[in-house]
Amino acid sequence: MIDRKVIIYPSAEVLQEALAARFLLKISDRLAKHQRVDVALTGGTDGIALLRAVGESPLSAAVDWSRVHLWWGDERFVPADDPDRNALQAREAWFGKLVEDGVMPESHIHEMPADDRDDEARMTATEDENYDAVTQAAKAYEKEIVKALGKKQAFDIALFGVGPDGHFASLFPNHPALRSKDKKTRVIGITDSPKMPPMRISLTVPFIRSCRRVWVFASTPRKVEAVGKALAGTNNPQVPSSFAGGAKETLWLLDKDSAANL
């Protein structure tokens, strides 16, 4: 059973500011005791709004960004310059300025691999070729995680939004990977996402659950049904976010609209 704590804020704006403050303070506290901090970011409307709030927060100045490493919970397997890329949106919304100002090393930005095939190769690829391409990309990211984290092999904080269908990361309803207990596989490639684009890379449930703190957040009435179903139980394959959990802490941070069914 996942021990989840739910915190509800009066509006989406307050949620973003409070979550940004929590995020920055927790990183700063962690750095007081450890040499580095590894965090996994998320995309989507809520995720990018959060990162903007992080960049605008005065608490950002309290963090030694030279000791922070950024990772991702999932990514769209598209070309590196595609505007749908979570990493590209996050760079534009927040950490790009940290890198430009020399506050955060570019080497600390661990983006998931992009689809580096040329246009013709992508357009003419068979299902098997697409599967091989995204699977190899997932394996490359897993190798990077293992090499960077060593024995630790878990993120200190992993952030996740929730889709209207209840998905988190790129784990969609009734996907077979939700039931996997394979702790050795940390990252998977997906070719059949019901949400465009169909090809994605995602952390697995066992690896997500090994992360120290997992924070799930949502806002607006669009998420109310998904949030209600996710928090009604755990490990429901029809609502993937019900699988979200951290090794030390699992927080659900919501605005009052998304929490209306609780």
Helices and strands as residue ranges (DSSP letters): E 4-9, H 12-31, E 37-41, H 44-56, G 58-62, G 65-67, E 68-72, E 74-76, H 86-90, I 91-95, H 96-100, G 106-108, H 119-124, H 127-149, E 157-161, G 176-179, E 187-190, E 200-203, H 205-210, E 213-218, G 221-223, H 224-230, G 240-243, E 249-255
